[in-house]
Amino acid sequence: MYLLIVTGMSGAGKSTALNALEELGYYCVDNLPSPMLPAFVDMCAHADVPIQRAAVAVDSRESLLSAKPEDAMEVIKGLSCRYEILFLDARDEVLMERYNETRRRHPLGEGGDAASGVRLERAFLGNMLAHADYVVDTSDVASRNFPKLMRKILPEIGSPHMNLVICSFGYKRGVPVDADIVLDMRFAENPYYVPALRKLSGLDQPVIDFLKDKPLMEEVLNWAVKLVKQTMPQFELQGKNLLRLCFGCTGGRHRSVYAAETVAKRLREEGIPVRVYHRDLVVEAADIESRMMH
């Protein structure tokens, strides 16, 4: 049996994640107190039709039962099945905004206050975050797009092999909290300031032609390929099965996208499987359109 433990900050999308997992055939349980995990695993193993894949949400509401932060990890480490931990996170201001928009009370907040709740919850979940196999930042993911995000990361979950994801992002929206390696591409001239290239992206040939011969571009991308090839086996020896390499630029549409696609292509040519995820590609296009209208 394989068990995926879904945890993370309130408002980061744990319930939505469970819904996506259920659609993929996982037996899902929300808000299961960690002391009940061994009994749950035993129940799944001895069901009339043994459950092969299950997912449970374990979160900070345990603190309301006088649980200590380290208690949950001790229980998890003693489980008799193979398990992994998925930690969903978001920037503090995003979490507070989501609570304020829905007018929900934060379970740990003083009088339901979101700001104090986020602060207390982050402290309580620090131990779970430190042991997480996967950390996913949902700060800039609209609720309607969350199932799509889950489908992108789910192929890695439960895999016994090392997986590589290359991501592009814009610094104006923050560095992805799930990044393992971050490379800043803002050393290169920004295509945004070339009127003919502004509405294009790093996927378009005119932008590719503009960037490929910029000073240090080739050296940095070759170094990134070498870095991944040399460090992936070492990460795997440490028990890590997902490596996320993130390229950043100002908006996340031109330089970072070009870098991510180029490095991914070169790694594939050397036989290394890789998936590419452009976090801000679409949202930055909308921002550019809006700025040009004004």
C-alpha positions in Angstrom: 0.0 0.0 0.0 1.1 3.6 -0.8 -0.1 6.4 1.4 0.1 10.1 0.5 -0.2 12.4 3.4 -1.5 15.8 2.4 -0.7 18.6 4.7 0.2 22.3 4.7 -1.3 25.7 5.4 -5.0 26.3 5.8 -6.2 28.0 2.6 -3.4 26.5 0.4 -5.8 23.9 -1.2 -5.7 20.7 0.8 -9.3 19.9 0.2 -9.0 20.6 -3.5 -5.9 18.4 -3.7 -7.9 15.5 -2.1 -10.6 16.0 -4.7 -8.1 15.7 -7.5 -6.5 12.6 -5.9 -9.9 11.0 -5.5 -10.6 11.4 -9.2 -7.3 9.6 -9.9 -8.4 6.6 -7.9 -7.0 7.4 -4.4 -9.1 6.5 -1.3 -9.2 9.8 0.4 -9.9 11.0 4.0 -9.9 14.6 5.1 -8.7 15.9 8.5 -7.6 12.5 10.0 -5.9 13.0 13.4 -2.4 11.6 13.1 -2.8 9.1 16.0 -5.4 7.3 13.9 -3.1 6.8 10.9 -1.8 3.3 11.9 -5.4 2.1 12.3 -6.3 3.6 9.0 -3.4 1.9 7.2 -4.4 -1.4 8.9 -8.0 -1.0 7.8 -7.0 -0.3 4.2 -4.7 -3.4 4.2 -7.5 -5.7 5.5 -10.4 -4.3 3.5 -12.4 -6.9 1.4 -10.6 -5.4 -1.6 -7.3 -4.1 -0.2 -6.7 -0.5 -0.9 -3.5 0.1 -2.8 -3.4 3.9 -2.9 -4.8 6.2 -0.2 -4.5 9.9 0.7 -5.2 11.6 4.0 -5.1 15.2 5.0 -3.3 15.9 8.3 -3.1 19.5 9.3 -2.7 22.1 12.1 -6.2 21.5 13.6 -4.5 18.7 15.6 -3.1 21.5 17.8 -6.7 22.0 19.0 -6.5 18.5 20.5 -3.4 19.5 22.5 -1.1 17.6 20.0 2.6 18.6 19.8 4.2 19.4 16.4 6.6 16.5 16.7 3.9 14.0 17.6 2.5 13.6 14.1 5.9 12.9 12.5 6.7 10.2 15.1 3.4 8.5 14.2 4.1 8.9 10.5 7.7 7.5 10.7 6.3 4.4 12.4 3.8 3.5 9.7 4.0 0.0 8.2 3.4 1.1 4.6 5.2 3.2 2.1 4.3 6.9 2.4 5.2 10.3 1.1 4.3 13.8 2.4 2.8 16.5 0.1 3.0 20.0 1.7 0.8 22.7 0.2 2.0 26.3 0.9 1.4 29.9 -0.1 2.7 33.3 0.8 1.3 34.6 4.1 -0.4 37.6 2.5 -2.2 35.3 0.0 -3.4 33.0 2.7 -4.8 35.9 4.7 -6.5 37.4 1.6 -8.2 34.0 0.8 -9.6 33.9 4.4 -10.7 37.5 4.2 -12.4 37.0 0.8 -14.4 34.0 2.0 -15.0 35.5 5.5 -13.9 32.2 7.0 -12.5 31.9 10.6 -9.0 30.6 10.8 -9.0 27.5 13.0 -5.9 28.7 15.0 -6.5 32.4 14.8 -7.2 34.5 17.9 -11.0 35.0 17.6 -10.7 33.5 14.0 -8.2 36.2 13.0 -6.3 35.2 9.8 -3.0 37.0 10.5 -2.5 35.4 13.9 -3.7 32.1 12.6 -1.3 31.9 9.8 1.6 32.8 12.1 0.7 30.1 14.6 0.0 27.5 12.0 3.3 28.1 10.2 5.1 27.5 13.5 3.1 24.3 14.2 3.7 22.8 10.8 7.4 23.6 10.5 8.3 20.0 11.4 6.0 18.6 8.7 7.5 21.0 6.1 11.0 19.9 7.0 10.1 16.3 6.3 8.0 16.9 3.2 8.8 15.0 0.0 6.9 17.5 -2.1 6.3 21.2 -1.5 3.9 23.0 -3.8 3.3 26.7 -3.9 -0.3 27.6 -4.7 0.0 31.4 -4.2 -0.7 32.3 -7.8 -3.0 29.4 -8.7 -6.7 30.3 -9.1 -9.0 27.7 -7.5 -10.4 26.8 -11.0 -6.8 25.9 -12.1 -5.8 23.9 -9.1 -6.9 20.5 -10.5 -4.7 21.2 -13.5 -1.8 22.0 -11.2 -2.3 18.7 -9.3 -2.3 16.7 -12.5 1.0 18.2 -13.3 2.7 17.2 -10.1 0.9 13.9 -9.5 3.0 11.9 -12.0 5.9 12.4 -9.6 4.0 11.4 -6.5 4.6 7.8 -5.6 7.4 7.3 -8.2 10.4 5.3 -7.0 12.6 7.2 -9.4 14.2 10.6 -9.3 12.1 13.2 -11.2 13.1 16.6 -12.6 10.8 19.5 -13.0 12.0 22.8 -14.6 10.0 25.9 -13.8 10.0 29.5 -15.0 8.6 32.3 -12.9 8.6 36.0 -12.4 10.2 37.6 -9.4 7.4 40.2 -9.2 5.2 37.4 -8.0 7.7 35.8 -5.6 10.1 32.9 -5.8 8.3 29.5 -5.8 8.4 28.2 -2.2 8.9 24.6 -3.7 12.1 25.5 -5.6 15.2 23.5 -4.9 17.6 25.4 -7.2 16.9 29.0 -8.4 18.8 30.7 -11.2 18.3 34.4 -11.9 18.1 35.3 -15.6 17.8 39.0 -15.1 21.5 39.5 -16.0 20.3 39.3 -19.7 18.7 42.2 -21.6 14.9 42.2 -21.2 13.0 41.6 -24.4 10.0 43.4 -22.8 11.7 46.7 -23.7 11.8 45.8 -27.3 8.4 46.8 -28.6 8.2 44.1 -31.3 9.0 41.4 -28.7 6.9 42.7 -25.8 3.8 40.6 -26.4 5.8 37.5 -27.4 7.3 35.0 -25.0 10.4 32.8 -24.6 8.6 30.2 -26.7 8.6 32.4 -29.8 11.5 32.3 -32.3 12.1 36.1 -32.4 12.6 36.1 -28.6 14.8 33.0 -28.8 16.9 34.7 -31.5 17.2 37.8 -29.4 18.3 36.0 -26.2 20.5 33.1 -27.4 23.6 35.3 -28.2 23.4 37.6 -25.2 26.5 37.8 -23.1 26.9 34.8 -20.7 23.7 33.2 -21.8 25.3 30.2 -23.3 27.7 29.7 -20.4 24.9 30.0 -17.8 22.7 27.5 -19.6 25.5 25.0 -20.1 26.4 25.3 -16.4 22.8 24.7 -15.5 22.8 21.4 -17.5 26.0 20.4 -15.9 24.7 21.2 -12.4 21.6 19.1 -12.8 23.5 16.1 -14.2 26.0 16.2 -11.4 23.6 16.9 -8.5 20.7 14.7 -9.4 22.4 11.4 -8.3 23.5 13.0 -5.1 20.0 14.2 -4.3 18.7 10.7 -5.0 21.2 9.2 -2.6 19.7 11.5 0.1 16.3 10.1 -0.5 14.9 13.0 -2.6 12.8 11.9 -5.6 11.8 15.3 -7.0 14.2 18.0 -8.0 12.7 21.4 -9.0 15.0 23.7 -10.9 13.5 27.2 -11.3 14.6 30.0 -13.7 13.4 33.5 -12.7 13.2 36.8 -14.5 11.1 40.0 -13.9 7.8 38.9 -15.2 8.2 35.2 -15.9 7.4 35.4 -19.7 10.6 36.0 -21.7 14.1 35.2 -20.3 13.1 32.6 -17.7 10.8 30.7 -20.2 13.6 30.7 -22.8 16.1 29.4 -20.2 13.7 26.7 -18.9 12.9 25.4 -22.4 16.5 25.4 -23.6 17.9 23.5 -20.5 15.0 21.0 -20.7 15.7 20.3 -24.4 19.4 19.8 -23.7 18.8 17.4 -20.8 16.3 15.4 -22.8 18.9 15.1 -25.6 21.1 13.4 -23.0 18.4 11.0 -22.0 17.2 12.7 -18.8 13.4 12.9 -18.5 12.1 16.4 -17.5 8.8 18.2 -17.3 8.5 22.0 -17.8 6.1 24.2 -16.0 5.8 28.0 -16.8 4.2 29.4 -13.7 3.6 33.0 -14.8 3.6 32.7 -18.6 -0.1 33.3 -19.0 -0.8 35.7 -16.2 2.1 38.0 -17.3 0.7 38.1 -20.8 -2.6 39.5 -19.3 -0.6 42.0 -17.2 1.3 43.2 -20.3 -1.9 43.6 -22.2 -3.4 45.6 -19.4 -0.4 47.9 -19.1 -0.3 48.6 -22.9 -4.0 49.5 -22.8 -3.2 52.2 -20.2 
